[in-house]
Amino acid sequence: MKKAHYYILASLVLLLVHNTQAQIDSTEVKQKEKKEKKEKKEKKVSIIPLPVLAANPTNGFMYGLAPGASWFMGDPANTSISSGLGTVIYTTNKQFLFTAKTNVFLNEDSWNLLGDWRFFITSQPTFGLGTGPNSNKAVDAGIEFEDGMFSEPIKTSQMMEFKYIRFHETVMKRYQDKRLFFGVGYHLDYHYDIEDNLLNLDPDSTVVTSHYGYQTLKGMPTDKYTLSGVSLNALYDSRDNAVNPYSGRYAFANIRINPEFLGSTTSSSILWLEYRDYLHLDVERPRHLIGFWTYGWFVTSGDVPYLDLPSVGWDQFGRSGRAYTQGRFRGEDIWYGEIEYRVPLQKHKETFGAVAFLNGTTASSRTNDIGLFNYLDIGYGAGLRIMINKKSRTNLNLDYAFGKYGASGFYLGLNEVF
């Protein structure tokens, strides 16, 4: 009888152990499924189909869509957030603007991919080369491009119409466990159907527009041209969030080589240097900070077509030069700097914030002997921030800016300017 009791007791123990193990296994499976669902959810793309109803100095009133997206390509604990911005816009200036711009970090930030695709049917004023009072007005006769032939002195803007295709793709590999990335890129800029609206075709006239004068002086066509080349890139990015940073630093160097055998109208090379930093003003509210942004853009060899010269507002996301038209300041060399004060408007919440900003631009004109730092043109303004996705820190931006020469404009966008 006692022996039978032992068998029964042993069976009960084994059954209990089996059931306990089954419960543990079931719990682990559920936890694993929960984790996988969580990771899957975190990788899901968050899309904000932002309608556009805005105005700025370049485009006038704009109507359309400007969708923004953010997502993670890996565990958010060790993978930076990826982002994309697009536009499908029609303007009162009869412009059609299509853009798709991406900044993608693969799992564990092993790779960083930068994309910038554009198709424009557009018009844009040009103000000549360099900075200063109405750009190159410092040279009274304009650009001398042939004996006795001068470009028009810049008193007002000179309107241009053109179509534009851009395809820029950069691929960078992370170096060991550091925040350093190195890589290569391909860049195509194609301007065509260019119409210089103020071009005076009177054979007796000795005055032409800056675009026509520059292109003729350099021996390049005036109706279409191509810049096609490869780049070498180095990036340091320790920002805690690429779309709305609270801390970290960003430094980017790009040397672009544009040989004729790749399709460029003329051979040239261009250097881009960029730096961003963030200074905290309140450790308990990291959103309360001062941000710094600067870049330099230089023609380092050869001749670059007029519309491909370094110019304000033509950075990847088109954020520089608030207050001025895109391309308002242009030259063989350009330096841009901006400082922005950011503050939350609620004591404990992050939904609403505000900014105040000041920027400065200087550009050279080697043809007119205008040095890079001879003149500095400034812009300033303020804006409202509405955080519409707290997890990704996606902001809706509403800014109003003022500049020299009566320039001003309203800007609507997603994510922080820098």
VOGU-3710 file (C-alpha; in Angstrom, 3 decimals, decimal comma):
1> mkkahyyila> 0,000/0,000/0,000  2,802/2,353/0,860  4,488/1,506/-2,420  1,322/2,370/-4,310  1,217/5,687/-2,447  4,750/6,446/-3,613  3,753/5,761/-7,238  0,710/8,021/-6,942  2,761/10,779/-5,287  5,471/10,555/-7,929
11> slvlllvhnt> 2,905/10,725/-10,698  1,337/13,807/-9,130  4,761/15,498/-8,849  5,567/14,704/-12,486  2,168/16,005/-13,578  2,665/19,180/-11,548  6,129/19,737/-13,030  4,820/19,098/-16,531  1,945/21,547/-16,073  4,237/24,149/-14,540
21> qaqidstevk> 6,713/23,800/-17,407  3,869/24,040/-19,922  2,684/27,237/-18,243  6,220/28,642/-18,334  6,581/27,707/-21,998  3,184/29,235/-22,753  4,143/32,419/-20,919  7,441/32,637/-22,814  5,645/32,129/-26,136  3,157/34,862/-25,275
31> qkekkekkek> 5,949/37,202/-24,189  7,844/36,461/-27,385  4,737/37,080/-29,482  4,073/40,281/-27,555  7,676/41,418/-28,151  7,465/40,573/-31,864  4,175/42,468/-32,163  5,741/45,420/-30,356  8,799/45,405/-32,641  6,563/45,050/-35,677
41> kekkvsiipl> 4,457/47,955/-34,480  7,575/50,055/-33,886  8,766/49,379/-37,422  5,407/50,373/-38,873  5,556/53,558/-40,911  3,770/56,522/-39,380  2,475/58,697/-42,223  1,158/62,223/-41,809  -0,603/63,378/-45,025  -0,146/67,079/-44,362
51> pvlaanptng> -2,274/69,287/-46,620  -0,493/72,356/-47,941  -2,108/75,770/-47,866  0,743/78,206/-47,425  2,777/80,992/-48,961  6,442/81,893/-49,235  8,501/84,364/-51,266  9,549/81,790/-53,880  6,242/80,147/-54,736  3,451/82,521/-53,763
61> fmyglapgas> 0,416/80,598/-52,492  0,834/76,826/-52,501  -1,802/74,077/-52,628  -1,283/70,337/-52,400  0,045/67,617/-50,133  3,296/67,376/-48,198  3,255/63,911/-46,593  5,800/63,111/-43,917  6,744/59,666/-42,642  8,836/58,283/-39,775
71> wfmgdpants> 9,738/54,727/-38,866  12,385/52,471/-37,314  14,351/49,921/-39,348  15,387/48,104/-36,142  15,193/48,212/-32,363  14,632/51,842/-31,309  17,106/51,275/-28,478  19,997/51,104/-30,958  18,517/52,320/-34,252  17,924/55,966/-35,139
81> issglgtviy> 14,556/57,014/-36,485  14,230/57,159/-40,278  12,266/59,906/-41,961  10,899/60,920/-45,319  9,305/64,096/-46,635  7,483/64,596/-49,897  5,562/67,281/-51,752  3,045/67,361/-54,548  2,303/71,061/-54,902  0,815/73,528/-57,360
91> ttnkqflfta> 1,308/77,249/-56,814  -0,294/80,505/-57,880  2,925/81,188/-59,822  1,943/78,224/-62,060  4,634/75,969/-60,625  4,447/72,200/-60,168  6,752/70,799/-57,481  7,328/67,115/-56,776  9,908/66,088/-54,170  10,839/62,964/-52,218
101> ktnvflneds> 13,561/63,309/-49,577  14,670/60,518/-47,247  17,083/59,951/-44,372  17,144/56,210/-43,572  19,062/54,351/-40,851  19,204/50,552/-41,197  19,176/48,138/-38,236  21,580/49,206/-35,460  22,495/52,212/-37,633  24,718/49,963/-39,714
111> wnllgdwrff> 24,039/52,070/-42,826  22,744/55,573/-43,500  20,985/56,288/-46,806  20,240/59,822/-48,019  17,911/60,447/-50,944  16,770/63,610/-52,715  14,544/63,295/-55,802  12,842/66,272/-57,449  10,895/67,215/-60,554  10,003/70,877/-60,988
121> itsqptfglg> 8,122/72,817/-63,630  8,889/76,150/-62,091  9,906/79,764/-62,233  12,275/81,604/-59,955  13,743/85,081/-59,719  17,492/85,504/-59,820  19,379/88,455/-58,368  22,815/87,849/-59,819  25,859/86,655/-57,905  27,203/87,607/-54,503
131> tgpnsnkavd> 25,587/89,319/-51,516  25,224/92,963/-50,636  22,787/95,711/-51,618  20,615/93,982/-54,235  23,356/91,381/-54,729  25,891/92,486/-57,352  24,642/96,070/-57,654  28,076/96,934/-56,256  29,335/96,486/-59,822  27,374/99,225/-61,608
141> agiefedgmf> 27,770/97,856/-65,123  27,012/94,226/-64,211  29,007/91,307/-65,647  31,086/92,015/-68,734  30,838/88,820/-70,778  32,020/90,154/-74,156  33,660/93,373/-75,303  31,084/96,064/-74,612  28,401/93,547/-73,513  27,248/93,648/-69,888
151> sepiktsqmm> 24,679/91,882/-67,767  21,914/94,071/-66,402  22,804/95,775/-63,079  20,650/94,230/-60,363  17,922/96,692/-59,426  15,042/94,232/-59,317  14,717/90,481/-59,703  15,158/88,797/-63,076  12,552/86,060/-63,558  13,522/82,699/-65,040
161> efkyirfhet> 11,393/79,715/-66,040  12,784/76,193/-66,269  12,205/72,488/-65,745  14,420/70,627/-63,322  15,220/66,997/-62,514  17,306/66,042/-59,489  18,389/62,535/-58,490  20,743/62,388/-55,497  21,492/59,138/-53,619  24,173/58,675/-50,966
171> vmkryqdkrl> 25,039/55,406/-49,187  27,236/55,466/-46,072  28,504/52,619/-43,885  28,910/53,019/-40,125  32,520/52,767/-38,953  32,876/50,186/-36,143  30,783/51,160/-33,092  31,300/54,882/-33,488  28,865/57,448/-34,842  31,029/57,893/-37,918
181> ffgvgyhldy> 29,818/57,014/-41,415  31,731/56,918/-44,697  30,350/56,357/-48,175  29,759/57,346/-51,772  26,961/58,926/-53,755  25,691/59,731/-57,226  24,196/63,144/-58,058  22,340/64,320/-61,152  20,998/67,841/-61,729  19,410/68,568/-65,094
191> hydiednlln> 17,961/71,988/-65,987  16,195/72,320/-69,319  13,653/74,464/-71,200  15,285/77,471/-69,530  13,674/80,774/-70,453  15,372/83,969/-69,382  12,303/86,190/-69,326  14,131/89,515/-69,139  16,627/88,664/-71,855  16,767/91,554/-74,323
201> ldpdstvvts> 17,310/90,131/-77,813  17,596/93,545/-79,477  20,791/93,291/-81,576  21,644/96,903/-80,737  21,343/96,325/-76,982  24,416/95,957/-74,795  22,504/94,772/-71,713  21,618/91,139/-70,919  20,542/89,257/-67,791  22,970/87,819/-65,250
211> hygyqtlkgm> 22,195/84,208/-66,214  22,817/84,848/-69,904  25,948/86,875/-69,182  27,456/84,251/-66,861  26,699/81,299/-69,152  28,096/83,107/-72,186  31,193/84,225/-70,314  31,886/80,610/-69,306  31,151/79,234/-72,775  28,139/77,184/-71,622
221> ptdkytlsgv> 24,661/76,869/-73,184  21,840/79,063/-71,888  18,839/76,802/-72,590  19,832/73,564/-70,809  22,719/72,015/-68,901  23,642/69,023/-66,749  25,659/68,435/-63,607  26,359/64,713/-63,136  28,907/63,309/-60,723  29,955/61,080/-57,854
231> slnalydsrd> 30,752/62,058/-54,290  32,838/60,976/-51,322  31,115/61,521/-47,980  31,920/61,547/-44,263  29,257/61,936/-41,568  29,295/62,215/-37,774  25,813/62,055/-36,270  25,250/61,688/-32,510  21,816/63,358/-32,434  19,244/61,618/-30,272
241> navnpysgry> 16,564/62,140/-32,921  17,087/63,107/-36,548  13,701/64,797/-37,062  13,667/66,839/-33,840  16,988/66,723/-31,958  17,302/67,573/-28,283  21,009/66,722/-28,029  24,030/65,566/-29,998  26,051/66,902/-32,901  25,958/66,594/-36,660
251> afanirinpe> 28,858/67,118/-39,055  28,809/66,280/-42,765  31,425/66,642/-45,510  30,767/65,967/-49,192  33,131/66,409/-52,118  31,374/66,048/-55,452  33,282/65,440/-58,701  31,400/66,161/-61,943  33,362/64,969/-65,006  32,177/65,476/-68,560
261> flgsttsssi> 32,356/61,724/-69,274  29,495/61,228/-66,751  27,341/63,699/-68,654  28,229/67,055/-67,083  28,155/70,065/-69,388  31,592/71,036/-68,053  33,911/69,304/-65,586  33,946/70,687/-62,058  34,098/69,823/-58,370  32,084/71,161/-55,426
271> lwleyrdylh> 32,676/70,935/-51,674  29,938/70,923/-48,993  30,764/71,288/-45,261  28,011/71,328/-42,601  27,788/71,411/-38,789  24,904/71,446/-36,260  24,914/71,580/-32,453  22,440/71,961/-29,569  22,933/73,741/-26,220  20,577/72,835/-23,358
281> ldverprhli> 19,118/75,614/-21,220  17,124/73,371/-18,834  18,210/69,808/-18,027  14,674/68,897/-16,949  13,160/70,184/-20,214  15,507/69,093/-23,011  13,253/70,805/-25,547  14,346/74,161/-24,096  17,547/74,785/-26,054  19,536/76,882/-28,496
291> gfwtygwfvt> 20,370/75,241/-31,815  23,233/76,174/-34,148  23,497/75,365/-37,860  26,107/76,368/-40,401  27,286/75,211/-43,811  29,781/76,225/-46,460  29,379/75,371/-50,146  32,260/76,016/-52,551  33,171/75,510/-56,214  36,648/73,989/-55,892
301> sgdvpyldlp> 37,509/73,497/-59,564  36,131/74,116/-63,052  33,000/76,049/-63,981  29,531/75,224/-62,676  26,357/76,219/-64,616  24,487/79,215/-63,220  21,491/77,432/-61,664  23,782/74,778/-60,145  25,995/77,301/-58,346  25,857/77,232/-54,525
311> svgwdqfgrs> 22,770/79,169/-53,430  20,660/79,643/-50,334  17,595/77,413/-49,973  19,006/74,568/-52,071  20,171/72,358/-49,174  18,659/68,837/-49,163  15,491/69,778/-47,290  15,325/73,375/-48,571  15,306/74,883/-45,073  18,018/77,543/-45,230
321> graytqgrfr> 17,350/81,230/-45,806  13,951/81,705/-44,192  12,679/85,160/-45,321  14,228/84,938/-48,791  13,311/83,322/-52,086  15,063/80,074/-52,890  18,257/81,012/-54,729  18,071/84,670/-53,625  21,810/84,614/-52,847  24,059/82,730/-55,244
331> gediwygeie> 27,763/82,562/-55,996  30,819/80,391/-56,520  31,109/80,264/-52,714  28,452/80,588/-50,036  28,434/80,480/-46,251  25,239/80,193/-44,210  24,705/80,331/-40,447  21,608/80,142/-38,259  20,812/80,229/-34,556  17,401/79,220/-33,191
341> yrvplqkhke> 15,952/79,509/-29,682  13,424/76,749/-28,900  11,136/76,743/-25,871  8,137/74,621/-24,747  4,976/76,634/-24,101  3,503/74,230/-21,518  4,872/73,566/-18,061  4,700/69,765/-18,168  3,500/68,857/-21,667  5,276/68,933/-25,007
351> tfgavaflng> 2,412/69,617/-27,400  3,077/73,317/-28,004  6,369/75,124/-28,434  7,805/78,259/-29,997  11,006/79,330/-31,740  12,827/82,531/-32,577  15,595/82,491/-35,187  18,285/84,596/-36,840  20,192/83,629/-39,992  22,929/85,120/-42,120
361> ttassrtndi> 24,156/84,482/-45,679  27,226/85,627/-47,564  28,107/84,712/-51,147  30,934/85,540/-53,514  31,113/86,592/-57,138  34,569/85,873/-58,477  33,644/87,557/-61,762  32,751/90,804/-60,006  35,450/90,579/-57,326  32,904/90,268/-54,507
371> glfnyldigy> 34,567/88,366/-51,660  32,835/85,745/-49,562  32,591/87,909/-46,447  32,285/91,346/-48,057  28,551/91,456/-47,269  26,289/89,603/-44,845  22,530/89,539/-45,441  20,368/88,532/-42,503  16,905/87,083/-41,915  14,955/86,683/-38,690
381> gaglrimink> 11,584/85,590/-37,403  9,559/83,438/-35,021  7,264/80,457/-35,180  4,933/78,005/-33,485  5,562/74,281/-32,996  2,800/71,675/-32,573  3,999/68,169/-31,702  1,643/65,862/-33,593  3,496/62,613/-32,842  5,167/62,488/-29,434
391> ksrtnlnldy> 6,921/59,167/-30,013  8,792/60,351/-33,113  8,726/64,026/-31,953  7,266/65,060/-35,295  6,441/68,769/-35,248  4,160/70,861/-37,383  6,041/74,112/-38,045  4,492/77,510/-38,702  7,086/80,287/-39,146  7,071/83,886/-40,306
401> afgkygasgf> 10,356/85,498/-41,357  11,632/88,943/-42,333  14,766/89,929/-44,243  16,533/92,763/-46,028  15,192/94,454/-49,148  11,612/94,022/-47,886  11,776/90,225/-47,986  9,289/88,281/-45,858  7,397/85,008/-45,961  5,253/82,397/-44,197
411> ylglnevf> 6,585/78,841/-43,950  4,684/75,625/-43,163  6,444/72,288/-42,743  7,129/69,115/-40,778  10,043/68,358/-38,436  12,489/70,897/-37,092  14,353/73,055/-39,584  17,653/71,562/-38,362
//
